Amino acid sequence: MNIIIINGPNLNLLGKREPEIYGSATFEDYFKTLQTQFPKVNLSYYQSNVEGELITKLQEVGFEYDGIILNAGAYTHTSIGIGDAIKAISTPVVEVHISNTFGRETFRHQSYISPNAKGVILGFGMQSYQLAIQSFLS
């Protein structure tokens, strides 16, 4: 099984960015943990701060992979283009957020990804990614 995790803007700063919300671990360290936890899954990882690059990656893998885990960061709430890209591809997408977006600012309550996603997992910290992987295995 091939699953890719795609992270959007500012998630490259995990471990440094607002540790009271996002924790103190880097995503790269956590990704190694996921690879150990799911040795039979071919996991890959991509991160970009650029909306168009995220759309290009979704189109690139969206007809070949078994699953996409997408944390589009702030683009979740602003990018019709990313929402349309998810609608256009055949690979199922699970939307993930580290924080509970509904417990934060009102603008974070809107998602252009959710209507086209297989499911949404939010508010469980980095474990949200683990839960997303498990959703593809069951």
Buried (B, 14 or more C-beta within 10 A) or exposed (E): EBBBBBBBBBBBEBBEEEEEEBBEBBBEEBBEEBBEEBEEBEBEBBBBBEBEBBBEBBEEBBEEBBBBBBBBBBBBBBBEBBBEBBEEBEBBBBBBBBBBBEEEEEEBEEBBBBEBBBBBBBBBBBEBBBBBBEBBEE
